[in-house]
Amino acid sequence: MSTLVWLLPGIAVAAVLLLAASRLWPSPFARGLLALERRACGFASRHRRVGEIDWHYLEGGRGEVLVLLHGFNADAHHFARLGRLLRNRFRILAPDLPGFGQTRYPGELAFDVDAQAQRVLNWLDALGIERFCLGGNSMGGYVAAAVARLAPERVTALWLLAPGGLQEAPYAELFQEVAAGRHNPLVVRDQADFERLVDMCFVRRPWMPRPIRAHLAERAAAGCERALNIFAALRFESPPLERFAGEIPTPTLILWGENDRVLHPEGRELLCSLMPQCQTRSMESTGHLPMLERPRACAGAWQQFFTDLPSSQRHPGERSL
């Protein structure tokens, strides 16, 4: 009993100090929380300089190499929870793509999809990775497809989670706003923009501590002008995914949330009709970031696809999760 009497005030003081730290120093506090999540999911934060680019990436797990590429205004942490479920079978490498996250470079870069894809290959060369599985969400899916086109002999299997780059699919809600000339919700100017974008990406918004939300919103707002340039390069200076999807011989799993408000779910069937070897999966009650909203279902779909790879090449098809 006496121990409890001393323990409870200590816990209360620690809670007050943590709350004060989260208010006074939100960004350092948020980075600390992200570091704790990385460790809990079995990932280490690493850096590798390739030319003038200082790449930041997460690495964890063991087995077949699986490279995962994040979407627009995101970073490698989008794959931490998914990676925790796959790390016993795959060695996972998830970079912050140049222009986002903690990857740094001097001067200016070209941000068309082929330029980003070539940079990913250069980074993998520097790590000594020759053969790998490759996945990507949204913009990262577009870049992953471009990597598979540039180096098909290196990509064992391809995993596209609501990939960007399709121009013939119907516009979902977000791109309807862009087409109407209103502010692009992907380009975050302040906390309100960030909260609105998060709401558009999920059916059931995962809990996120307030300091992390504030930190991510601040980081995105600081890169607002760069984000506009990257978006323009991807949309107007890059070949549509439809133009080169048929050149990708890699066995591919396409996974899409049925309630995606960012990229229209009909893109799933359009893309699969163009690719020589693909299967599709639709995810019920799921938005644009299935690896965050339903990581267990995502991991299960990929593991099954990879396990049954020879069979799936002979019998492409679709089923709901």
Secondary structure, 3 states (H helix, E strand, C coil): CHHHHHHHHHHHHHHHHHHHHHHHCHHHHHHHHHHHHHHHCCCEEEEEEECCEEEEEEEEECCEEEEEECCCCCCHHHHHHHHHHHCCCEEEEEECCCCCCCCECCCCCCCCHHHHHHHHHHHHHHHCCCCEEEEEEEHHHHHHHHHHHHCCCCEEEEEEEEECCCCCCCCCHHHHHHHCCCCCCCCCCCHHHHHHHHHHHCCCCCCCCHHHHHHHHHHHHHCHHHHHHHHHHHHHCCCCHHHHHHHCCCCEEEEEECCCCCCCCCHHHHHHHHCCCEEEEEECCCCCCHHHHCHHHHHHHHHHHHHCHHHHHHCCCEEEC
